[in-house]
Amino acid sequence: MSTDTPSTIERVTESLERPTTDRTQLLVHIGLGVSVFLMAFPILIALLVSTQEQGVINSVGDLAPGSHMVDNYQTVMTDYNFGVYLLNSFIMSIIIVVGKLAISLLAALAIVYYRFPFKNLMFMLILFTLMLPVPVRFVPLFNIVTDLGWYNSMLALTIPYLASATTVFLLRQHFLSIPESIVEQAKLDGIGPLKFLVYVLIPMSKGMLAGVSVIMFIYAWNQYLWPLVIIDSQAQQVTQVGITLLQGDIQAGELQWSIVMAGAIITLIPPLLALIAFRKPLLETFGVQQK
């Protein structure tokens, strides 16, 4: 009487599990494909509309690429002040990213490596700010900004966003994962807090910092409500509000969707490039393992 060897049993088990695994992977890929299509379809429509002339959009609704792409994008940049909006958004986003990184690094350093009274309470208060909806803070924040004389300025766009509870939390969690032996070795070598941050923590956190920077850049770039409230001059305005102003400028005549969609596509390009360039560290920030 023969007995089944462990290898035979394993092969039989694998053969039974393989169809189920293949079907599961197929369903997952189909679901991902449908999700990507649903998210990308509006962008594709906007891109196609931005290449067409207004008459084609109104009369036919043709989804084929048009021949007015260069004209439409050039019109947006030259006739509707969109180049200024892009520059303002870029400056605002860079200031916010750099400021948030600097403040959050120092805050996370203090929370993880320093001992002081009510440290845990302060950290909980920082996290508590995440529960406050942003519009709730607009009225007191608006009063403070106007009292300081920052209304209609880059200071009003950037200073209120330099503190980030989310970034502090992510950096704190990352610092806690650094081996204690490295910290002890730095203490034995007599490295001070700032040198420890610059020469140890930051080099060991490049991936995390890159991923967090992408998140902060996209968040800053997509600001709409606060710039709409605090900025009254088109010369100081940003792209998200600029698209709304673009519709208002055209509304006096006929709303040209090709021009509006061209502005929307231009606005989409910088965060899209940031996502593509820093895709790997962004995924690592959220703990997604890549194959």
N, C-alpha and C positions, 0 to 999 in steps of 0.2 A: 504494500500500500504506500503510495507516494504522498508526500506532504508538500504543501505549497511553501516555497521559500519566501523570505521577507521581500526579496526583490520582485517576485511574481505578484505578490499582494499589492505592492506599491504601484506596479505597472497597471494592474487592474483598477486600482483606486484612481490613478491619474486619468485613465481612459474614461472612467465614469464622470469625473469632475470636469474634464476638459470642455465638453459641449456646453455645460452650464456656464463655465467661465467665459467661453467665447461669446455666448449669447448675451451675457451681462456686459461684456466689453462693447459689443455691437450696440446695445441699447444706450450705453453711456455715450458712445461716440455720436449716435444719432441725436441724443438729447443735446450734446454740446454743439453739434452742427446747427440744430434748430435755434438754439440760444444765440449763437454767433450771427446767424442770418437775421433774426429779429432785431438784434442790437445794431447790426451794420446796415440794414435796409434803409432806415431814415437818412443815414449819412450818405449812402449811395445815391438816393434820390436827390439830396441837397447838392451833391457833386454834379449830377447830371443836369439839374435845373440851372446851376451856376454857369453852364456852358451854352445855354440857349438864349435866344432873344425873346422879348416879352410876348410878341405876337404868337409864337409857337406855343408858349406855355398856356396862354389864354384860350387859344382856339383848338389846338389839337391835343395838348397834353402828352406829346411824344416823349418817351423815355430814352430815346437814342441820344448819344452825345451830340451837342450842337457845335457850331463853328465860331461862337462868340466868347469863348473862354478867356482869351487874352484881353479882349476889349472889356469884358465885365470886371475882371480882376483889376485891370488898370484903372477903370472908372472908380472902383471902390477906394483904391489907394490914393488917387490924385484928387478926385472931386468931392469926396465925403470925409476927408480928414482922418481916414482910418490908419494911416501910418503913424500919426500922433498917438492914437489910442493904443496901438501895438507897443510903441515905445514906452508909454506910461505904464502899461500892464507889465512889461518886462522889468522895468526899474522897480516897480512896486513888489513884484514877485521875488526878485533877487534880494531886495532889502529884507523882506519878511523871512525868507529862507535863512539868510545869514544871521539875522537877529534871533530868530527862534532857535537855531542851532547853538549859538553862543550862550543864550540864557538857559536853555534846556540842559546843555552839557554841565554847566555850573550847578544847576539845581539838582540834577541827578547825582552828580559827584557828592554834593553835600548830604543828600538823603541816604546814599548807600555807605559812604565811607566816613562820615562825621557823626559824632555823638553830641547831641544838644537837647535841651528840654523841649518837650512837646513835638519831637520830630515826626512821630507817627501821626499825631493830630494834624500837623501842617500838611503832611502828604495826603491825608484824607480830605482836607479842605481843598487841596489842589484837584483831587479827583471829583469832588463835589461840584466844581465849576462845569464839569462835563454834562451835568444834569440840567443846567440852565440853558434854555433855548436862546439862541443868539439874538432874536428880535427883542427879547425881554430886556436886554442890556442896551438897546439902541438909544432910548430916551436919556438915561443918565450919562451914557457915553457921549451922546451928541452935546449935552449941556457942558460936559467937561471940555470937550474939544473946542467948542465955540468960545468958552471962557478963556481958554489958553490962546485964542487967536489963530488956531490951526485950520479953521474952516476953509475949504476950497484949496487944500495944499496936500503935498505928498506926505507930510507928517501925519495928517489926519487919516490917510489911507494905510499907513504902515505901523505907526506906534501902537495902536490898540491891538494889533495882531502879533506882536512880538513874543508874547507869553503863550505857551501851548501846554495844556495839561496832558494831552495825548502824547506829545513828544517826550515830555518828562517821564511819563509812565513807561513808554517803550524803551527809553534809554536806561531807566532804572532796572527794568527786567533784564536787559542785556548786561549791564554791569554786574548784577547779581550772579550771572552765569560764568563770570571770569574766575578762574581758580584762585582760591585764597592764598595759595603758595606764591603766586606772582605778587600779590599785594604785600605779603610778608617780606619777600625778597626786596621789594622797592623800599620798604621801611628800613630794612637792614642796610641798604645802600645809601640811606639818608636822602632819598628823593623827596622833595617837597610836594605839596598838593598840586600846584599848577604844572610842575614838571611831570608829575605822575599822569596828569590828564593829557598833556601834550605828547609825551614820549612813550606812554604805555597804553592808556585807554583809547585814545583816538586812533593810533595805528592798528589796534586790535578790533576796532569797531568800524572800519572803513565800509564794509558791506552794509551794516546797519545804518550808518550815517547817510550813505548813498540812497538807500531805500526810503528812509525817512525824508530826505531832501526832495525826492520825487513827489511823495505824498503832499508835502508842504507847498511845493511849487504849484501843483495842480490845484490845491485848495486856494492858494492866493490868486492864481490866474483866473479862477472861476468866480471870484467875488463879484456880486452884482448889487445886492440890496444896500450894503453900506456905502459903496461909491455913489449909488444913486441918491442916497440921503445927504451925504456930506460934501459932494462935489457939484458945483453949479456951473462951472466953466467947461466948455468943450475942450479947451486947450489942456485941461488937467484930467480929462475923463479917461476911462479904461475901455477895453474892447467889449466886455459883456454888456455894458450900458451903451456902448457905441453901436451895437446892433440894433438896440431899441431906438436910438437916435437916428440911425440909418432909415428905419421904417418911417419915423416922423418926418425926416427931410423929404422923403419921396412921397409921403402921403399928400402933400400939397398938390401933386399932380396925380399920377397913377402909380400904385404900389408895384414896383418892379421886383418880382420875386427872384429873378436871376441875380440882381445886385445884392439883395438881402442874403441869398444863399451863398454868394461869393464871399461876403463878409463873414458868414458863419463858418465856412470852410477855412478861411484864413485864420480865424480865431482858434480853430481846432488844431492847427498844425503844431504850434510849440509844445503843448502838453503831450500830443501824440509822439513827437520826436523824443521827448523826455522819457516816455514809457518804453519806447523801443530801445533807446540807448541804455537805460538802467533797468531793464526787465529782470535780469538775474538777481541783483541785490534787492529789488522790490519784492520778488517772490520769497527770497530768503528772510526778509524782514517779517513776513507773515508765516514763516515756518513751512513753506511749501517746498518739498523735495523735488528736484528735477532729475529726470532720467537722462 
